[in-house]
Amino acid sequence: MKFRRQFFLIIFLFITFNGFTVHAQQSSRVTSASGQDSATMNKFLSDLLGRMTLEEKIGQLNLLTGEQAITGSSVNKDAEGKILKGQVGGFLNIITVAKIRKAQEIAVTKTRLKIPLIFGLDVIHGYKTIFPIPLALSATWDPKLIEKTARIAAQEATADGINWTFSPMVDISRDPRWGRVAEGSGEDPYLGAEIAKAMVKGYQGDDLSKENTLLACVKHFALYGASESGRDYNTVDMGRSRMYNEYFLPYKAAIDAGAASVMASFNEVDGIPATANKWLLTDVLRKEWGFSGMLVTDYTGINEMIDHGLGGLQEVSAKALNAGIDMDMVGEGFITTLTNSLEEKKVSEKDIDRACRMVLEAKYKLGLFEDPYRYCNEQRAEKEIFTADHRAFARKVAGKSVVLLKNEKQTLPLKKSGTIALIGPLADSKANMVGTWSVSANLNTAVSLKEGLEQVGGSKVRILLAKGSNLMQDSAQQTRGTMFGRTIPRDDRNENEMIKEAVAVAMKADVIVAALGEASEMSGESASRTDINVPQVQQRLLEALLKTAKPLVLVLFNGRPLDLSWENEHVPSILNAWFGGTESGLAIADVLFGDVNPGGKITASFPRNVGQIPVYYNHKNTGRPQNDKHGFTKYRSNYLDASNEPLFPFGYGLSYTTFGITAPMVDKKVLSPGGTIKVKVDVKNTGTRLGEEVVQLYIRDMAGSITRPVKELKKFTKIALMPGESREISFTITEEDIKFYNADLAYVAEPGDFKIYVGNSAEQVKEVDFSYLKN
């Protein structure tokens, strides 16, 4: 027995001497930052930091990119050599267990301290099983459903070696010209916050050391969705009152939910790029909100501050570290300049230690020091990726994300008999079903709309196919902005010839389904548009199809709100399908044939034209508000040529059934500090089909110490009702629901009068009054 004790002591000292210590971890308790486990973690990290050289510490701050999924303009070279030198803390864009294990083996067997690497990827709306784009997910108004999509994404990604996702993207945006509106949850901070919490929980679970959970990364901190002109990477100019009241909430909600990492945004905040903004990254994020995780730049975010005009690479790298950045993504500014900056006293070793500790702590919480190959189980990869259950759930979610914008002549749902003319450049596309940021997807596994209609429609439905037009007017437009090889093959025939063929096909059918809109990479990063109409070449096809007088349904593929004014005026039925993921062809067919009753609601207002942008429901009233919503009044805040109101408002979406919602009733008219008000409405399915309705509650503060929005979403619930069924819905209002940040940025509830609005969109509401009085 004595010999065995001595033997194990020798082994322990040998491992410790070589810099790799095995620790049993309980990360769910570690993240609480209290108790024995946190003490164990802190001792381990302090001991490790004490053995590290300056170069090894700086090396941990270096995040390199692999070459399997190119998501930026730069690619790092000689990755293996840098690992051997201890100059790498982690990688993004390496996919598959085999490739990740190979890189990890170099780090934990051939470097002095054998510190494991972390592996990240843009797992935005699924890994191999692709769910609808985030904007479409938000249209489900179902945080639990969205949480499960993140859980499945985490399960699949971790089965393939990934342990860090650069998601959720929680930027609020009111400008559909901005391509990255596709990646967020729309224009409302409250709904965005609920979804942010759900996604963090889905990714991280309750124990980061489990093999099927991964680090969430909240992005882009902060205000990225408010870029001027809707142009990516552009300037943001915003006062702090607006930051706190309209844009910060989803970020803070994700932090409060335990998000383990945060990504700095490209834009400037108060004239200082976010990547070097100490007020934003340290004062707000760490000190005010209590964030204790890892802060990473966006792709070459440090280097890009040179073009912002903040100095050379050494200077901007030092500013980023001093502001609170822990890890440098791709740019290698830290690893090439921090040693000199330390010698010149532009940075301190304390800040380098802080940043290094944050990186090491993230790895510790993931269990990588205990088992660096925790995420390299090839059996999991074979069994847990793109399973039948995951695909079935993706189909369900895609169906719930579809929004019925118009069904004037009750053309929908379609009959499962007769002939359908399926026409348009997106009618038989697989690659463009999945949407932006599906970098790990196998595009060939996606189900096209044609395939979906054939499978769901059955043997009594005949599908006639015609392309009808190219996606864009010319080849330059066709390929501009595409990523990951997803261009649609261009048809070189004359445009009139293609339309003529489509019309001939349409004349043989009972109904036309026109599959039009954007290609998947016409939205997303670096995909801003000044013209957000359906491309003209497709609109000319649509005009020709309408002249056939055949019943027509427009199935719209899009990653942003589009200007559909012409389509809304002329097309009887419009189904907004977004980009629904690998199973979306089946899901759209489910909705078209009525197997699924559409219940999605838009979360970003659709403008009447691009000149209306930004248009959003929770705007301020102005000193000269418009009297008539759809008319013109001189010397009022309105347009000569259009209504102020959007074409389709926030929260809007139709169904194959109808619903009635009574006026709200309150149990008391006065809210007191610490008290509550109960709000009740009756909801009835007044149609003939089972359907889902989203009941939305908004509040307006009638007079505040600063100007307040005309209404703000504060509660919502989604219910399913059978035909003729009624249900009482109750909401509870507290002080929290009327608080806001005043001119001093104090979070307060002010006495005064309020209105409660309840309905099924921001415009279709009924109201009741209450007051808030302090004792």
VOGU-3710 file (C-alpha; in Angstrom, 3 decimals, decimal comma):
1> mkfrrqffli> 0,000/0,000/0,000  2,872/2,352/0,889  4,502/1,607/-2,482  1,268/2,428/-4,323  0,960/5,782/-2,511  4,531/6,680/-3,437  3,957/5,608/-7,044  0,882/7,787/-7,459  2,639/10,718/-5,777  5,489/10,455/-8,303
11> iflfitfngf> 2,991/10,342/-11,199  1,159/13,383/-9,835  4,355/15,405/-9,467  5,479/14,363/-12,953  2,237/15,578/-14,559  2,268/18,816/-12,579  5,884/19,473/-13,530  5,003/19,103/-17,205  2,228/21,645/-16,848  -0,903/19,537/-17,368
21> tvhaqqssrv> -2,962/18,870/-14,254  -6,057/16,711/-14,265  -8,918/18,210/-12,294  -12,311/16,795/-11,519  -14,701/19,641/-12,280  -18,282/20,535/-11,559  -18,714/23,492/-13,919  -22,304/24,230/-13,061  -21,080/25,089/-9,580  -17,890/26,702/-10,853
31> tsasgqdsat> -19,907/29,285/-12,775  -21,521/30,410/-9,534  -18,160/31,908/-8,594  -18,624/30,784/-5,003  -17,922/27,763/-2,857  -15,187/25,150/-2,878  -15,311/24,462/-6,619  -14,658/28,098/-7,490  -11,829/28,097/-5,003  -10,416/24,977/-6,663
41> mnkflsdllg> -10,671/26,576/-10,092  -9,087/29,820/-8,942  -6,186/27,996/-7,287  -5,601/25,932/-10,404  -5,642/28,989/-12,675  -3,372/30,991/-10,358  -0,879/28,130/-10,212  -0,936/27,776/-14,007  -0,534/31,514/-14,591  2,386/31,510/-12,187
51> rmtleekigq> 4,215/28,988/-14,390  3,522/30,761/-17,680  5,987/32,995/-19,467  4,843/36,338/-20,853  4,901/34,905/-24,367  2,738/31,960/-23,339  0,215/34,272/-21,699  -0,044/36,425/-24,815  -0,301/33,279/-26,930  -3,516/32,342/-25,124
61> lnlltgeqai> -5,059/35,605/-26,316  -4,606/34,668/-29,975  -7,651/33,197/-31,762  -6,846/31,949/-35,269  -9,049/30,863/-38,138  -8,924/27,592/-40,001  -9,661/27,292/-43,698  -12,757/25,063/-43,707  -15,314/27,821/-43,298  -14,053/31,201/-44,430
71> tgssvnkdae> -16,086/33,876/-42,668  -13,884/36,897/-43,200  -11,331/38,478/-45,487  -8,210/37,207/-43,687  -6,889/33,684/-43,117  -4,081/32,865/-40,663  -1,021/30,982/-41,899  1,286/28,365/-40,320  -1,247/27,415/-37,661  0,604/24,250/-36,651
81> gkilkgqvgg> 3,864/26,102/-36,166  2,154/28,689/-33,984  0,569/25,992/-31,811  3,993/24,428/-31,246  5,353/27,820/-30,165  2,493/28,321/-27,683  1,123/31,223/-29,723  -2,476/30,023/-30,070  -5,319/29,977/-27,573  -7,959/28,618/-29,906
91> flniitvaki> -9,381/28,314/-33,385  -12,531/29,152/-35,254  -13,626/27,582/-38,520  -12,141/24,119/-38,034  -14,815/21,450/-38,500  -14,989/17,688/-37,786  -13,651/15,621/-34,915  -10,622/14,381/-36,857  -9,301/17,843/-37,706  -10,014/19,250/-34,244
101> rkaqeiavtk> -8,395/16,276/-32,492  -5,284/16,705/-34,629  -4,889/20,356/-33,598  -5,674/19,551/-29,950  -3,073/16,761/-29,862  -0,346/19,202/-30,871  -1,351/21,604/-28,083  -1,594/19,029/-25,279  1,330/16,786/-26,215  3,943/19,000/-27,851
111> trlkiplifg> 3,838/22,334/-26,015  5,549/23,101/-22,716  2,451/23,622/-20,578  0,093/21,468/-22,636  -2,779/23,924/-22,403  -5,756/22,755/-24,493  -7,239/24,806/-27,319  -10,803/26,079/-27,594  -12,683/25,639/-30,889  -15,366/28,062/-32,062
121> ldvihgykti> -17,707/28,328/-35,024  -20,600/30,459/-36,220  -23,332/28,027/-35,218  -26,082/30,587/-35,700  -29,284/28,665/-36,437  -28,188/25,057/-36,396  -25,095/22,988/-37,130  -25,952/20,296/-39,690  -29,661/20,337/-38,992  -30,376/23,916/-40,020
131> fpiplalsat> -33,309/25,744/-38,475  -34,904/28,941/-39,791  -32,739/32,068/-39,750  -32,968/33,925/-36,405  -35,346/36,585/-37,769  -37,678/33,767/-38,818  -37,233/31,993/-35,470  -38,330/35,165/-33,717  -41,533/35,094/-35,792  -42,575/31,979/-33,854
141> wdpkliekta> -42,872/34,090/-30,676  -41,951/30,915/-28,803  -38,819/31,178/-26,611  -39,117/27,548/-25,450  -39,141/26,362/-29,050  -36,164/28,583/-29,852  -34,307/27,289/-26,779  -34,694/23,751/-28,103  -33,237/24,741/-31,490  -30,161/26,057/-29,660
151> riaaqeatad> -30,003/22,870/-27,576  -30,014/20,705/-30,711  -27,434/22,967/-32,355  -25,204/22,565/-29,291  -25,649/18,817/-29,287  -24,668/18,504/-32,944  -21,802/20,999/-32,861  -20,206/19,500/-29,752  -20,539/16,038/-31,288  -18,304/17,312/-34,085
161> ginwtfspmv> -15,678/18,891/-31,830  -16,958/22,488/-31,465  -17,213/23,937/-27,944  -17,874/27,640/-28,571  -20,533/29,284/-30,726  -20,581/32,920/-31,814  -24,265/33,235/-31,044  -26,769/34,590/-30,083  -26,735/37,764/-32,151  -29,037/40,052/-30,164
171> disrdprwgr> -28,633/43,387/-31,960  -31,827/45,402/-32,245  -32,310/46,774/-35,757  -34,972/48,999/-37,293  -33,351/49,186/-40,743  -34,071/46,298/-43,161  -31,427/47,575/-45,561  -28,909/46,146/-43,095  -28,302/42,559/-44,178  -27,624/41,300/-40,683
181> vaegsgedpy> -31,202/41,956/-39,642  -31,552/38,291/-40,745  -29,408/37,216/-37,778  -31,360/39,017/-35,069  -34,804/38,974/-33,519  -36,202/42,165/-35,001  -36,963/45,621/-33,691  -38,213/45,059/-30,140  -35,932/44,930/-27,071  -38,317/42,963/-24,830
191> lgaeiakamv> -38,934/40,141/-27,301  -35,248/40,205/-28,219  -34,323/39,805/-24,541  -36,642/36,823/-24,075  -35,124/35,110/-27,103  -31,569/35,963/-26,014  -32,135/34,268/-22,656  -33,631/31,216/-24,335  -30,711/30,788/-26,715  -28,070/31,145/-23,995
201> kgyqgddlsk> -29,863/28,510/-21,943  -30,150/26,240/-24,965  -26,451/26,459/-25,816  -24,989/26,331/-22,318  -27,505/24,197/-20,442  -26,881/24,020/-16,724  -23,362/22,563/-16,803  -20,720/23,720/-19,273  -18,496/20,735/-18,531  -21,000/18,331/-20,086
211> entllacvkh> -19,920/17,093/-23,483  -23,074/18,382/-25,215  -22,983/22,014/-24,045  -20,903/24,856/-25,452  -20,019/28,450/-24,672  -22,478/31,025/-25,933  -21,081/34,319/-27,227  -23,376/37,344/-27,136  -22,822/39,658/-30,066  -22,293/42,285/-31,230
221> falygasesg> -21,650/44,449/-28,205  -22,980/46,978/-28,785  -25,492/48,814/-31,005  -24,322/47,206/-34,252  -27,875/47,006/-35,599  -28,171/50,802/-35,625  -25,494/51,378/-38,246  -26,059/54,441/-40,413  -27,633/53,915/-43,842  -28,182/50,244/-43,074
231> rdyntvdmgr> -24,627/49,665/-44,276  -22,577/46,947/-42,652  -19,588/47,904/-40,478  -20,771/51,523/-40,551  -20,868/54,263/-37,923  -23,404/54,272/-35,075  -24,293/57,547/-33,379  -26,631/57,285/-30,400  -27,251/58,968/-27,068  -26,928/56,953/-23,877
241> srmyneyflp> -30,590/57,294/-22,948  -31,516/55,512/-26,163  -28,810/52,904/-25,631  -30,172/51,959/-22,227  -33,870/52,162/-23,043  -33,997/50,715/-26,562  -30,862/48,722/-27,382  -29,098/47,368/-24,286  -31,850/45,121/-22,899  -31,183/41,958/-24,977
251> ykaaidagaa> -27,441/42,092/-24,243  -28,048/42,450/-20,522  -30,664/39,692/-20,545  -28,147/37,327/-22,121  -25,527/38,283/-19,525  -28,031/37,767/-16,712  -28,802/34,345/-18,198  -25,156/33,390/-17,714  -23,614/33,890/-21,158  -19,974/32,883/-20,852
261> svmasfnevd> -18,535/35,149/-23,541  -19,235/38,391/-25,368  -18,061/39,667/-28,760  -17,289/43,353/-29,321  -18,927/44,986/-32,314  -17,240/46,630/-35,304  -18,977/49,993/-34,943  -18,012/52,950/-32,825  -19,864/53,952/-29,651  -19,618/57,598/-28,559
271> gipatankwl> -16,884/58,091/-31,154  -14,712/55,203/-29,932  -14,815/51,818/-31,696  -16,454/49,249/-29,421  -13,295/47,110/-29,489  -11,397/49,857/-27,650  -14,275/51,393/-25,691  -13,459/51,035/-22,000  -16,721/52,647/-20,904  -18,672/50,042/-22,855
281> ltdvlrkewg> -16,573/46,929/-22,172  -15,444/47,561/-18,624  -17,663/50,176/-16,995  -20,982/48,922/-18,378  -20,419/45,266/-19,180  -18,171/44,203/-16,326  -18,749/46,685/-13,518  -22,387/47,663/-14,017  -23,746/44,363/-15,324  -21,359/42,036/-13,500
291> fsgmlvtdyt> -20,142/40,108/-16,538  -17,262/37,837/-15,524  -16,659/35,877/-18,723  -14,422/36,159/-21,757  -14,447/39,120/-24,145  -13,457/38,458/-27,748  -13,123/40,795/-30,711  -14,994/40,274/-33,947  -13,036/39,083/-36,995  -9,942/41,366/-37,240
301> ginemidhgl> -11,760/43,910/-35,086  -8,514/45,245/-33,585  -6,780/45,743/-36,928  -9,799/47,556/-38,354  -9,398/50,311/-35,780  -6,410/51,446/-37,836  -8,834/52,453/-40,592  -11,106/53,995/-37,964  -8,197/56,371/-37,386  -7,066/55,316/-33,893
311> gglqevsaka> -3,429/54,642/-34,724  -1,155/51,826/-35,852  -1,447/48,157/-34,933  0,555/48,444/-31,710  -1,459/51,392/-30,510  -4,903/49,933/-31,293  -3,918/46,563/-29,812  -2,936/48,252/-26,570  -6,184/50,215/-26,527  -8,193/47,038/-26,997
321> lnagidmdmv> -6,457/45,247/-24,131  -6,777/48,258/-21,840  -10,484/48,525/-22,687  -11,078/44,957/-21,523  -10,680/42,700/-24,578  -9,367/39,228/-23,704  -9,013/37,475/-27,058  -7,997/38,789/-30,472  -9,847/37,082/-33,319  -7,685/36,455/-36,405
331> gegfittltn> -5,882/39,814/-36,495  -2,835/38,757/-34,385  -2,365/42,263/-33,071  -1,890/41,076/-29,486  0,691/38,430/-30,269  2,776/40,750/-32,454  2,706/43,930/-30,358  1,916/43,373/-26,663  5,470/42,472/-25,662  6,714/45,808/-27,014
341> sleekkvsek> 3,763/47,650/-25,499  4,564/46,163/-22,095  8,182/47,261/-22,376  6,992/50,747/-23,338  4,453/50,723/-20,466  1,497/51,143/-22,828  -0,073/48,086/-21,212  0,439/46,370/-17,866  1,205/42,744/-17,110  -1,813/42,836/-14,829
351> didracrmvl> -4,079/43,387/-17,835  -2,332/40,627/-19,796  -2,823/38,301/-16,808  -6,492/39,309/-16,594  -7,093/38,529/-20,243  -5,178/35,253/-20,086  -7,076/34,184/-16,981  -10,414/34,791/-18,702  -9,386/32,539/-21,612  -8,088/29,823/-19,299
361> eakyklglfe> -11,208/30,027/-17,139  -13,432/29,457/-20,151  -11,439/26,340/-20,996  -11,600/25,176/-17,390  -15,378/25,553/-17,261  -15,677/23,542/-20,466  -13,774/20,710/-18,783  -10,884/20,872/-21,244  -8,173/20,668/-18,570  -9,805/17,518/-17,269
371> dpyrycneqr> -10,226/16,012/-20,756  -8,972/17,997/-23,756  -10,691/15,512/-26,086  -14,076/15,827/-24,371  -15,614/17,034/-27,641  -13,781/14,596/-29,924  -16,003/11,533/-29,746  -16,480/10,141/-33,246  -19,271/7,837/-32,054  -21,270/10,886/-31,015
381> aekeiftadh> -20,629/12,470/-34,394  -22,035/9,398/-36,118  -25,135/9,110/-33,930  -26,140/12,647/-32,899  -25,805/14,782/-36,022  -28,611/15,342/-38,515  -30,822/12,720/-36,948  -34,381/11,943/-38,005  -35,686/13,487/-34,766  -33,701/16,677/-35,315
391> rafarkvagk> -34,957/16,976/-38,883  -38,558/16,408/-37,804  -38,224/19,159/-35,222  -36,622/21,488/-37,783  -39,636/20,918/-40,043  -41,991/21,751/-37,194  -40,114/24,946/-36,312  -39,932/26,071/-39,938  -43,692/25,660/-40,265  -44,249/27,769/-37,165
401> svvllknekq> -41,985/30,541/-38,478  -43,958/31,075/-41,698  -46,050/34,263/-41,712  -49,228/34,565/-43,766  -49,237/38,201/-44,891  -52,296/38,102/-47,126  -55,002/35,612/-48,139  -57,624/37,845/-49,712  -59,461/35,324/-51,870  -58,856/32,386/-49,547
411> tlplkksgti> -56,616/30,797/-52,158  -54,861/29,060/-49,294  -54,776/26,356/-48,209  -54,336/24,456/-51,474  -56,141/21,239/-52,291  -54,190/17,993/-52,440  -55,400/17,378/-55,949  -55,056/18,963/-59,382  -52,141/20,690/-61,066  -49,818/23,263/-59,490
421> aligpladsk> -47,552/25,461/-61,590  -44,473/26,010/-59,436  -42,648/28,947/-60,991  -39,671/31,075/-60,045  -35,873/31,026/-59,639  -36,245/29,682/-56,065  -38,757/26,947/-56,891  -36,274/24,089/-57,052  -33,304/25,436/-55,087  -31,767/23,448/-52,237
431> anmvgtwsvs> -28,791/25,636/-51,386  -30,887/28,751/-50,882  -33,361/27,191/-48,453  -31,011/27,274/-45,478  -30,211/30,988/-45,291  -27,159/32,929/-44,214  -24,585/31,649/-41,692  -25,190/27,954/-42,174  -21,473/27,462/-42,711  -21,394/23,838/-41,560
441> anlntavslk> -24,456/22,686/-43,517  -24,455/20,090/-46,255  -26,520/22,044/-48,755  -27,458/18,925/-50,698  -29,439/17,631/-47,716  -31,886/20,551/-47,827  -35,386/19,917/-49,166  -36,413/22,209/-52,021  -39,919/23,604/-52,342  -40,519/21,375/-55,370
451> egleqvggsk> -39,563/18,297/-53,370  -41,706/19,431/-50,466  -44,787/19,941/-52,616  -44,322/16,553/-54,242  -43,918/14,727/-50,929  -46,667/16,494/-48,973  -49,097/16,833/-51,868  -49,128/13,154/-52,654  -50,011/11,246/-55,782  -53,077/13,322/-56,693
461> vrillakgsn> -51,054/16,527/-57,072  -49,183/17,195/-60,312  -46,304/19,703/-60,185  -45,321/21,623/-63,331  -42,016/23,495/-63,011  -40,686/26,599/-64,728  -37,872/28,910/-63,679  -39,454/31,940/-65,320  -36,629/34,371/-64,598  -33,171/34,689/-63,192
471> lmqdsaqqtr> -32,782/35,729/-59,611  -31,349/39,138/-60,483  -31,242/41,309/-63,581  -27,703/40,528/-64,698  -24,860/38,191/-63,857  -22,991/40,790/-61,808  -26,013/41,309/-59,582  -26,619/37,573/-59,502  -23,257/36,826/-57,895  -22,696/39,990/-55,866
481> gtmfgrtipr> -22,758/39,333/-52,140  -22,921/35,551/-52,353  -20,970/33,388/-49,933  -20,195/29,698/-49,508  -20,820/28,944/-53,197  -24,574/29,428/-53,133  -25,159/31,241/-56,377  -28,117/30,026/-58,427  -27,097/28,864/-61,932  -27,922/31,617/-64,388
491> ddrnenemik> -30,165/30,889/-67,339  -28,802/32,592/-70,453  -32,071/32,513/-72,358  -33,825/35,740/-73,282  -35,951/37,102/-70,435  -39,080/37,223/-72,597  -38,526/33,615/-73,639  -38,311/32,504/-69,990  -41,486/34,399/-69,075  -43,291/32,998/-72,108
501> eavavamkad> -42,395/29,464/-71,042  -43,588/30,162/-67,475  -46,915/31,555/-68,685  -47,436/28,488/-70,883  -46,820/26,235/-67,878  -49,144/28,340/-65,730  -51,965/28,031/-68,251  -51,909/24,243/-67,820  -52,364/24,466/-64,036  -55,193/25,020/-61,591
511> vivaalgeas> -53,133/27,316/-59,362  -49,772/29,087/-59,507  -47,215/29,028/-56,701  -44,606/31,714/-57,425  -41,347/31,128/-55,491  -39,619/34,514/-55,519  -37,475/36,806/-53,401  -33,861/36,878/-52,277  -31,134/34,291/-52,510  -29,876/33,213/-49,104
521> emsgesasrt> -26,739/35,355/-49,229  -28,557/38,509/-50,312  -29,033/38,991/-46,575  -26,596/38,433/-43,743  -23,118/39,882/-43,238  -21,856/42,196/-45,979  -25,223/42,000/-47,710  -26,759/45,448/-47,317  -29,238/46,600/-49,977  -30,504/50,051/-50,923
531> dinvpqvqqr> -33,335/48,522/-52,966  -35,356/46,100/-50,839  -38,000/45,352/-53,435  -38,421/41,951/-55,018  -35,865/42,202/-57,880  -37,396/43,759/-61,001  -36,723/40,765/-63,211  -38,808/38,635/-60,851  -41,501/41,291/-60,561  -41,930/41,309/-64,339
541> lleallktak> -42,417/37,541/-64,178  -45,000/38,003/-61,440  -46,875/40,587/-63,500  -47,082/38,169/-66,424  -48,326/35,363/-64,196  -51,044/37,576/-62,706  -52,320/38,362/-66,206  -53,206/34,681/-66,644  -56,025/35,248/-64,118  -55,122/31,949/-62,475
551> plvlvlfngr> -55,276/31,774/-58,657  -51,786/32,725/-57,471  -49,859/32,360/-54,237  -46,588/34,232/-53,747  -44,162/32,254/-51,576  -41,562/34,784/-50,527  -38,009/33,841/-49,568  -36,257/36,621/-47,691  -33,848/37,424/-44,905  -35,243/40,881/-44,183
561> pldlsweneh> -38,505/42,835/-44,379  -39,017/43,750/-48,034  -40,957/46,520/-49,709  -44,026/44,554/-50,825  -46,289/47,495/-51,632  -46,779/46,455/-55,256  -47,202/42,784/-54,378  -49,677/43,585/-51,613  -51,776/45,616/-54,049  -51,860/42,992/-56,801
571> vpsilnawfg> -51,261/39,522/-55,340  -54,162/37,882/-53,496  -52,106/35,532/-51,277  -48,615/36,148/-49,862  -46,808/33,645/-47,672  -43,579/34,893/-46,073  -41,424/31,786/-45,851  -38,074/33,407/-44,903  -35,189/30,930/-45,142  -36,468/28,013/-43,125
581> gtesglaiad> -33,529/25,630/-43,017  -32,910/22,119/-44,254  -36,530/20,989/-43,915  -38,190/24,179/-45,103  -39,390/22,744/-48,416  -41,513/20,274/-46,476  -42,560/22,881/-43,910  -43,737/25,358/-46,547  -45,669/22,595/-48,274  -47,256/21,697/-44,913
591> vlfgdvnpgg> -48,533/25,268/-44,665  -49,577/25,572/-48,326  -51,703/22,429/-48,113  -53,138/23,302/-44,718  -51,532/20,492/-42,706  -50,065/23,309/-40,635  -52,061/26,460/-39,936  -49,686/29,468/-40,135  -49,278/31,276/-36,839  -46,078/33,280/-37,284
601> kitasfprnv> -45,992/37,007/-36,509  -43,432/39,405/-37,933  -40,977/40,966/-35,484  -39,704/43,707/-37,788  -42,069/46,126/-39,512  -42,330/45,874/-43,305  -42,001/49,381/-44,823  -44,175/50,842/-47,576  -41,017/51,974/-49,351  -37,360/52,449/-48,591
611> gqipvyynhk> -37,877/56,162/-47,934  -39,875/55,314/-44,811  -36,926/53,595/-43,143  -36,461/53,426/-40,222  -40,059/52,512/-39,422  -40,839/50,708/-36,166  -43,786/50,456/-33,806  -42,220/51,774/-30,564  -41,316/55,213/-31,887  -41,634/58,550/-30,069
621> ntgrpqndkh> -44,689/60,729/-30,614  -43,044/64,085/-31,575  -44,494/67,491/-30,729  -46,613/67,447/-33,892  -47,875/63,902/-34,198  -49,875/62,822/-37,210  -53,640/63,034/-36,568  -54,827/60,666/-39,280  -52,727/57,506/-39,619  -53,335/57,198/-43,343
631> gftkyrsnyl> -53,935/60,792/-44,357  -51,896/63,954/-44,754  -52,152/66,978/-42,473  -50,080/70,094/-43,105  -47,558/71,026/-40,423  -47,688/67,582/-38,866  -44,974/64,910/-38,756  -45,935/62,991/-41,877  -45,185/62,465/-45,582  -46,764/64,048/-48,628
641> dasneplfpf> -46,742/60,750/-50,528  -47,186/57,926/-48,014  -48,629/57,009/-44,650  -46,431/57,006/-41,566  -47,579/53,469/-40,803  -45,693/50,409/-42,070  -47,201/48,158/-44,703  -47,227/45,276/-42,204  -46,766/46,233/-38,529  -44,794/44,567/-35,773
651> gyglsyttfg> -46,622/41,532/-34,419  -48,741/41,058/-37,558  -49,586/37,700/-39,087  -52,733/36,008/-40,391  -54,103/32,491/-39,989  -56,445/30,137/-41,844  -58,808/30,769/-38,960  -59,815/33,986/-37,184  -59,610/35,144/-33,577  -61,462/37,625/-31,430
661> itapmvdkkv> -59,836/39,337/-28,452  -61,970/41,284/-25,991  -61,038/44,655/-24,517  -58,658/44,259/-21,565  -60,017/44,478/-18,031  -57,942/45,242/-14,905  -58,596/44,179/-11,330  -57,596/47,614/-10,073  -56,906/51,017/-11,585  -53,953/51,953/-9,382
671> lspggtikvk> -50,589/50,230/-9,199  -48,642/50,766/-5,972  -44,959/50,065/-5,229  -44,590/46,330/-4,700  -48,128/45,743/-5,938  -49,599/44,163/-9,044  -52,379/44,707/-11,551  -54,063/41,727/-13,188  -55,007/42,234/-16,834  -57,506/39,838/-18,406
681> vdvkntgtrl> -58,825/39,296/-21,913  -60,924/36,571/-23,508  -59,602/35,063/-26,729  -61,885/33,082/-29,032  -61,229/31,098/-32,180  -64,024/32,461/-34,351  -63,091/30,417/-37,436  -63,273/26,813/-38,536  -59,740/25,502/-37,953  -57,437/24,794/-35,050
691> geevvqlyir> -55,026/27,709/-34,873  -52,460/29,559/-32,798  -52,666/33,192/-31,764  -50,069/35,437/-30,118  -51,737/37,723/-27,586  -49,583/40,829/-27,128  -49,662/43,371/-24,283  -48,177/46,832/-24,704  -47,863/49,724/-22,223  -47,620/53,446/-22,829
701> dmagsitrpv> -46,285/55,897/-20,262  -48,410/58,992/-20,879  -46,024/61,504/-19,266  -42,437/60,960/-18,178  -39,397/62,948/-17,174  -38,060/62,111/-20,638  -40,078/61,421/-23,782  -41,467/57,894/-23,942  -42,485/55,603/-26,841  -46,079/55,449/-28,068
711> kelkkftkia> -46,164/51,850/-26,851  -43,777/49,147/-25,680  -44,236/45,377/-25,709  -44,204/44,095/-22,133  -45,923/40,687/-22,197  -47,064/38,097/-24,702  -48,379/34,569/-24,763  -49,012/32,087/-27,541  -52,079/29,853/-27,360  -53,724/27,191/-29,531
721> lmpgesreis> -57,520/27,098/-29,756  -59,969/24,747/-31,411  -62,764/26,248/-33,559  -65,251/27,995/-31,282  -63,023/27,582/-28,213  -62,509/30,523/-25,838  -59,868/31,047/-23,199  -59,245/33,694/-20,584  -55,702/35,072/-20,709  -54,253/36,827/-17,696
731> ftiteedikf> -51,167/39,044/-17,452  -49,607/40,488/-14,290  -48,247/44,047/-14,354  -45,676/45,150/-11,766  -43,402/48,129/-11,210  -40,767/46,461/-13,374  -43,031/46,772/-16,406  -43,119/50,578/-16,206  -39,499/51,252/-15,309  -37,106/53,010/-17,658
741> ynadlayvae> -33,762/54,797/-17,568  -34,224/58,516/-16,909  -31,958/61,384/-17,991  -29,459/60,445/-15,262  -29,568/56,788/-16,400  -31,234/55,799/-13,156  -33,673/52,895/-13,564  -36,929/54,283/-12,190  -40,695/53,916/-12,090  -42,301/57,353/-12,163
751> pgdfkiyvgn> -45,783/58,134/-10,867  -48,335/58,964/-13,533  -50,941/57,653/-15,958  -50,485/54,691/-18,274  -52,351/52,850/-20,988  -52,421/49,096/-21,494  -53,003/47,830/-25,028  -53,812/44,191/-25,796  -54,236/42,693/-29,252  -52,671/40,534/-31,946
761> saeqvkevdf> -50,305/43,126/-33,427  -48,891/46,503/-32,467  -51,709/48,191/-34,428  -54,697/45,913/-33,751  -55,165/46,575/-30,031  -57,767/47,571/-27,453  -56,913/49,635/-24,404  -57,511/50,272/-20,707  -56,033/52,898/-18,348  -54,263/52,652/-15,001
771> sylkn> -52,154/54,879/-12,768  -49,012/54,356/-10,739  -48,838/56,107/-7,381  -46,023/56,050/-4,870  -46,889/55,925/-1,165
//
